[in-house]
Amino acid sequence: MYDGVEDFLSSDNSIIPIRYSYRDIKKITEQFKTKLGNGGYGSVFKGQLRSGRLVAVKLLDKAKSSDQDFVNEVATIGRIHHVNVVQLIGFCVEGSKRVLIYEFMPNGSLEKYIFSHTKENYSLSCEQLYSISLGVARGIEYLHHGCNMKILHFDIKPHNILLDENFNPKVSDFGLARLCPTDKSIVSLTAARGTIGYMAPELFYRNVGTISYKADVYSFGMLLMEMASRRKNLNALAEQSSQIYFPFWIYDKFHDGSEVTIENDTDQEMKLAKKMMIVALWCIQTKPDDRPSMDKVLEMLEEEDGDLQIPNKPYFCPQDSPIADVYSSNSWTSDGTSVSGSKGPN
């Protein structure tokens, strides 16, 4: 099975990640001396290669992960190299042991910088978060259109965005990823995959639309909204009931022409935050056809002048949507342009 993975990686002359023995892994981590944290599928330890290069070593928990998750990771991330995608350096398959070795990202995950404002985890400025959002968008756009196979991540969220020493972002954790030919945009899944709060509606409701790379666009939109507001989208402890689900609240504010302010932000920062929020609203449209592609998302984020048009209000599920919103819509073609209904930004 795993020889097949290596054959797959080498079939198109991609660089094959180095295969290590479990004995090597113990040496690299000094017997798993320094634990960096726990992920959804196991524990991560700090390590050092013989060359002196620092690495992050993910020891997969057999009870939480499957061999298919491991294959997905090696088969997808092992074949690509991009400045905004974390690099897989090596792996280990030995008995029941499953280990992945990544480049070390000293600033950890984005999650702690947008939700935790302690002395240890200082807040990032709006400009920094905007720059990070561009990097994440470029990474996802590369996965969708920059490889000889389209890679659908299916688990874009703050925890899976890692930051290097200069706070450059890299998309990580490809355990749920799927590969599909570049000329095929629709994939079939036997079960919904992803993290609640970031999963696209079509993963739950068949009548919303087909499952495609637009599911990643939705997840990015939820991430972008949290980055712009520096709060979780769903907050049961919100002071006002209308603020419990932030995307709905922010949409109503924009739709009514009300000003939105974020504590300590300058006018320029608020302008950036507003742009990020509007782009996020486009990304989290209920129907996948109404969402822009990632290259269009990048274009909107990088737009310097002009106000972006507010899209239709997104909904949790199709039965929540007014009929006019479900059947009209901001439909996008494969190149990201609007073809019917209300138009997106030019």
C-alpha positions as CSV (number, residue, x, y, z in Angstrom):
1,M,0.0,0.0,0.0
2,Y,2.7,2.5,1.0
3,D,5.0,1.4,-1.8
4,G,2.1,2.4,-4.0
5,V,2.1,5.9,-2.5
6,E,5.8,6.3,-3.3
7,D,5.2,5.0,-6.8
8,F,2.3,7.6,-7.1
9,L,4.6,10.4,-6.0
10,S,7.4,9.5,-8.4
11,S,5.1,8.8,-11.4
12,D,5.2,12.5,-12.5
13,N,8.8,13.2,-11.4
14,S,7.7,14.9,-8.2
15,I,10.2,15.0,-5.4
16,I,9.5,12.0,-3.0
17,P,9.7,12.9,0.7
18,I,12.4,11.1,2.5
19,R,11.4,7.8,4.3
20,Y,12.7,7.5,7.8
21,S,12.9,4.6,10.2
22,Y,11.2,4.9,13.6
23,R,14.7,4.7,15.1
24,D,15.6,7.8,13.1
25,I,12.4,9.5,14.4
26,K,13.4,8.9,18.0
27,K,16.9,10.4,17.3
28,I,15.5,13.4,15.5
29,T,13.1,14.2,18.5
30,E,15.6,13.1,21.2
31,Q,13.1,10.5,22.4
32,F,10.1,12.9,21.9
33,K,11.6,15.3,24.3
34,T,9.9,18.6,23.3
35,K,6.2,18.5,22.7
36,L,4.8,21.3,20.6
37,G,1.1,20.4,21.0
38,N,-1.7,18.1,20.1
39,G,-3.5,18.1,16.8
40,G,-6.7,16.4,15.7
41,Y,-4.9,13.3,14.7
42,G,-1.9,13.0,17.1
43,S,0.9,14.8,18.9
44,V,3.6,17.1,17.4
45,F,7.2,17.2,18.6
46,K,10.1,19.5,17.9
47,G,13.0,17.8,16.2
48,Q,16.3,18.5,14.5
49,L,17.8,16.8,11.5
50,R,21.5,15.8,11.2
51,S,21.9,18.9,9.0
52,G,20.8,21.1,12.0
53,R,17.5,22.0,10.4
54,L,14.6,22.2,12.9
55,V,11.5,20.2,12.1
56,A,8.0,19.5,13.4
57,V,7.4,15.8,13.8
58,K,3.7,14.6,13.9
59,L,3.2,11.3,15.5
60,L,-0.2,10.1,14.4
61,D,-2.5,8.5,16.9
62,K,-3.8,5.2,15.4
63,A,-7.1,5.5,17.3
64,K,-7.8,9.0,15.8
65,S,-6.4,8.7,12.3
66,S,-6.7,6.2,9.5
67,D,-4.2,4.9,7.0
68,Q,-6.2,6.8,4.4
69,D,-5.6,10.1,6.3
70,F,-1.8,9.3,6.2
71,V,-1.9,8.4,2.5
72,N,-3.8,11.6,1.8
73,E,-1.2,13.7,3.5
74,V,1.8,12.1,1.8
75,A,0.1,11.9,-1.6
76,T,-0.9,15.5,-1.6
77,I,1.5,17.7,0.3
78,G,4.4,15.4,-0.7
79,R,4.1,16.4,-4.3
80,I,3.9,20.2,-4.1
81,H,6.2,23.1,-3.2
82,H,4.8,26.6,-2.6
83,V,5.8,29.4,-0.2
84,N,2.3,29.3,1.4
85,V,2.0,25.6,1.8
86,V,3.9,23.8,4.6
87,Q,6.6,21.5,3.3
88,L,6.6,17.8,4.0
89,I,10.2,16.7,4.5
90,G,9.7,13.1,5.3
91,F,7.6,10.3,6.7
92,C,7.8,7.0,8.5
93,V,5.8,3.9,8.1
94,E,6.9,1.1,10.4
95,G,4.6,-1.5,11.9
96,S,1.7,0.5,13.4
97,K,3.8,3.7,13.5
98,R,2.8,6.6,11.2
99,V,4.9,9.7,11.4
100,L,5.1,12.9,9.3
101,I,8.0,15.3,9.3
102,Y,7.4,19.0,8.4
103,E,9.4,22.2,8.2
104,F,9.4,23.8,11.6
105,M,7.1,26.9,12.0
106,P,8.3,28.8,15.0
107,N,5.3,31.0,15.5
108,G,2.8,28.1,15.6
109,S,-0.8,28.4,14.4
110,L,-2.8,31.4,13.4
111,E,-5.5,30.4,15.9
112,K,-3.6,31.6,19.0
113,Y,-3.0,35.1,17.5
114,I,-6.6,35.9,16.5
115,F,-8.4,34.4,19.5
116,S,-5.9,34.7,22.4
117,H,-4.7,38.0,23.5
118,T,-2.3,37.1,26.3
119,K,1.2,38.5,26.9
120,E,2.6,35.3,25.4
121,N,0.5,35.6,22.3
122,Y,0.4,39.2,21.3
123,S,-2.3,40.5,18.9
124,L,-1.4,40.9,15.3
125,S,-2.2,44.2,13.7
126,C,-4.9,44.5,11.0
127,E,-2.1,45.0,8.4
128,Q,-0.4,41.8,9.5
129,L,-3.7,39.9,9.4
130,Y,-4.5,41.3,6.0
131,S,-1.0,40.2,4.7
132,I,-1.5,36.7,6.2
133,S,-4.9,36.5,4.5
134,L,-3.3,37.2,1.1
135,G,-0.7,34.4,1.7
136,V,-3.4,31.9,2.7
137,A,-5.5,32.8,-0.3
138,R,-2.4,32.3,-2.6
139,G,-1.7,28.9,-1.0
140,I,-5.3,27.7,-1.5
141,E,-5.3,29.1,-5.1
142,Y,-2.2,27.2,-5.8
143,L,-3.8,24.0,-4.5
144,H,-6.8,24.5,-6.7
145,H,-5.1,25.7,-9.9
146,G,-1.3,25.6,-9.6
147,C,-0.6,21.8,-9.6
148,N,-1.1,19.1,-12.3
149,M,-3.8,17.7,-10.0
150,K,-6.4,19.8,-8.3
151,I,-6.1,19.5,-4.5
152,L,-9.1,20.1,-2.3
153,H,-8.1,20.7,1.3
154,F,-11.5,20.4,3.1
155,D,-10.2,21.6,6.5
156,I,-9.2,25.3,6.1
157,K,-9.3,26.8,9.6
158,P,-7.1,29.0,11.9
159,H,-5.5,25.9,13.6
160,N,-4.3,24.6,10.2
161,I,-2.6,27.9,9.2
162,L,1.0,27.9,10.4
163,L,3.3,30.9,10.7
164,D,7.0,31.1,10.1
165,E,9.5,33.3,11.8
166,N,8.3,36.3,9.7
167,F,4.6,35.5,10.2
168,N,4.4,34.3,6.6
169,P,1.4,31.8,6.5
170,K,1.5,28.2,5.3
171,V,-1.5,26.0,4.8
172,S,-1.0,22.7,6.7
173,D,-2.8,19.4,7.6
174,F,-3.8,17.6,4.5
175,G,-5.3,14.5,6.2
176,L,-8.8,15.2,4.7
177,A,-7.6,16.4,1.3
178,R,-8.7,15.0,-2.0
179,L,-7.0,14.9,-5.3
180,C,-8.9,15.3,-8.6
181,P,-7.9,15.9,-12.2
182,T,-7.7,19.6,-13.2
183,D,-10.4,19.2,-15.7
184,K,-12.8,17.8,-13.1
185,S,-14.4,20.2,-10.6
186,I,-16.8,17.9,-8.8
187,V,-15.9,15.3,-6.3
188,S,-18.0,12.6,-4.5
189,L,-17.7,12.0,-0.8
190,T,-19.2,9.2,1.3
191,A,-19.3,11.4,4.4
192,A,-19.0,15.1,5.3
193,R,-15.4,16.1,6.2
194,G,-14.0,19.1,7.9
195,T,-14.5,21.1,11.1
196,I,-17.9,22.4,12.2
197,G,-18.0,26.1,11.8
198,Y,-15.9,26.1,8.6
199,M,-17.7,23.4,6.6
200,A,-19.6,24.4,3.5
201,P,-23.4,23.8,3.4
202,E,-23.2,21.5,0.4
203,L,-21.3,19.0,2.6
204,F,-24.6,18.7,4.6
205,Y,-27.3,19.6,2.1
206,R,-27.4,18.0,-1.3
207,N,-29.9,20.5,-2.8
208,V,-27.4,23.4,-2.2
209,G,-25.0,22.3,-5.0
210,T,-22.3,19.9,-5.9
211,I,-19.1,19.4,-3.8
212,S,-16.1,21.0,-5.4
213,Y,-13.2,23.3,-4.6
214,K,-15.8,25.9,-3.7
215,A,-16.0,24.2,-0.3
216,D,-12.5,25.5,0.4
217,V,-13.6,28.9,-0.7
218,Y,-16.3,28.8,2.0
219,S,-13.9,27.7,4.7
220,F,-11.5,30.5,3.7
221,G,-14.4,33.0,4.0
222,M,-15.2,31.8,7.5
223,L,-11.5,32.1,8.4
224,L,-11.2,35.5,6.8
225,M,-14.2,36.8,8.8
226,E,-12.6,35.7,12.0
227,M,-9.3,37.3,11.1
228,A,-11.0,40.6,10.2
229,S,-13.1,40.7,13.4
230,R,-10.5,38.9,15.7
231,R,-13.4,36.9,17.2
232,K,-15.0,33.5,16.6
233,N,-17.9,33.6,14.1
234,L,-20.2,31.8,16.5
235,N,-20.2,33.2,20.1
236,A,-23.0,32.1,22.4
237,L,-21.8,34.6,25.0
238,A,-22.3,37.6,22.8
239,E,-23.8,40.6,24.6
240,Q,-26.6,40.9,22.0
241,S,-28.4,37.9,20.6
242,S,-28.0,39.5,17.1
243,Q,-24.2,39.1,17.5
244,I,-24.2,35.4,18.3
245,Y,-23.5,34.6,14.7
246,F,-21.1,37.3,13.6
247,P,-21.4,37.0,9.7
248,F,-25.2,37.7,9.9
249,W,-24.6,40.6,12.2
250,I,-21.9,42.2,10.1
251,Y,-24.0,41.7,6.9
252,D,-26.9,43.5,8.5
253,K,-24.6,46.3,9.5
254,F,-23.2,46.7,6.0
255,H,-26.6,46.3,4.4
256,D,-28.0,49.1,6.6
257,G,-25.1,51.4,5.9
258,S,-24.0,51.4,9.5
259,E,-20.4,51.9,10.5
260,V,-18.5,48.9,12.0
261,T,-15.7,49.6,14.4
262,I,-13.1,47.3,15.9
263,E,-11.4,48.4,19.1
264,N,-8.0,50.1,18.7
265,D,-8.1,50.0,14.9
266,T,-7.2,53.2,12.9
267,D,-9.3,54.4,10.0
268,Q,-7.0,52.7,7.5
269,E,-7.1,49.4,9.5
270,M,-10.9,49.6,9.6
271,K,-10.9,50.1,5.8
272,L,-8.8,46.9,5.4
273,A,-11.0,45.0,7.9
274,K,-14.2,46.0,6.1
275,K,-12.7,44.8,2.8
276,M,-11.8,41.5,4.3
277,M,-15.3,41.1,5.8
278,I,-17.0,41.9,2.5
279,V,-14.8,39.4,0.6
280,A,-15.6,36.9,3.4
281,L,-19.3,37.4,2.8
282,W,-18.9,36.6,-0.9
283,C,-16.9,33.4,0.0
284,I,-19.6,32.1,2.5
285,Q,-22.5,32.4,0.1
286,T,-24.9,29.4,0.7
287,K,-24.7,28.0,-2.9
288,P,-21.3,27.1,-4.2
289,D,-22.0,28.6,-7.6
290,D,-22.4,32.0,-5.9
291,R,-18.9,32.0,-4.4
292,P,-15.9,33.3,-6.3
293,S,-12.9,31.2,-7.2
294,M,-9.7,31.8,-5.2
295,D,-8.1,33.8,-8.0
296,K,-11.1,36.1,-7.9
297,V,-10.9,36.3,-4.1
298,L,-7.2,37.3,-4.4
299,E,-8.2,40.0,-7.0
300,M,-10.8,41.4,-4.6
301,L,-8.5,41.4,-1.6
302,E,-5.7,43.1,-3.6
303,E,-8.1,45.8,-5.1
304,E,-6.8,49.1,-3.8
305,D,-9.5,51.5,-4.9
306,G,-13.3,51.4,-5.1
307,D,-15.9,49.8,-2.8
308,L,-16.8,46.2,-3.1
309,Q,-20.4,45.4,-3.6
310,I,-22.2,43.6,-0.8
311,P,-23.5,40.2,-1.9
312,N,-26.7,38.5,-0.9
313,K,-27.0,37.5,2.8
314,P,-25.6,34.0,3.4
315,Y,-27.6,31.4,5.3
316,F,-26.8,28.4,7.4
317,C,-28.9,26.1,5.2
318,P,-31.0,26.3,2.0
319,Q,-34.4,26.3,3.8
320,D,-33.4,29.4,5.6
321,S,-32.9,31.3,2.4
322,P,-35.6,33.4,0.7
323,I,-36.6,31.9,-2.6
324,A,-35.3,34.9,-4.5
325,D,-31.9,34.5,-2.9
326,V,-31.7,30.8,-3.6
327,Y,-32.6,30.9,-7.3
328,S,-31.3,34.3,-8.4
329,S,-27.9,34.7,-7.3
330,N,-24.5,35.9,-7.7
331,S,-23.5,33.0,-10.0
332,W,-19.8,32.8,-10.9
333,T,-18.2,31.1,-13.9
334,S,-15.1,29.0,-13.6
335,D,-12.9,32.0,-14.2
336,G,-14.5,33.9,-11.3
337,T,-16.7,36.4,-13.2
338,S,-20.3,37.0,-12.3
339,V,-22.8,35.8,-14.9
340,S,-26.2,36.4,-13.4
341,G,-28.1,38.1,-10.7
342,S,-26.4,40.8,-8.6
343,K,-22.9,41.4,-9.8
344,G,-19.8,41.0,-7.8
345,P,-16.9,43.5,-7.8
346,N,-15.4,44.2,-11.2
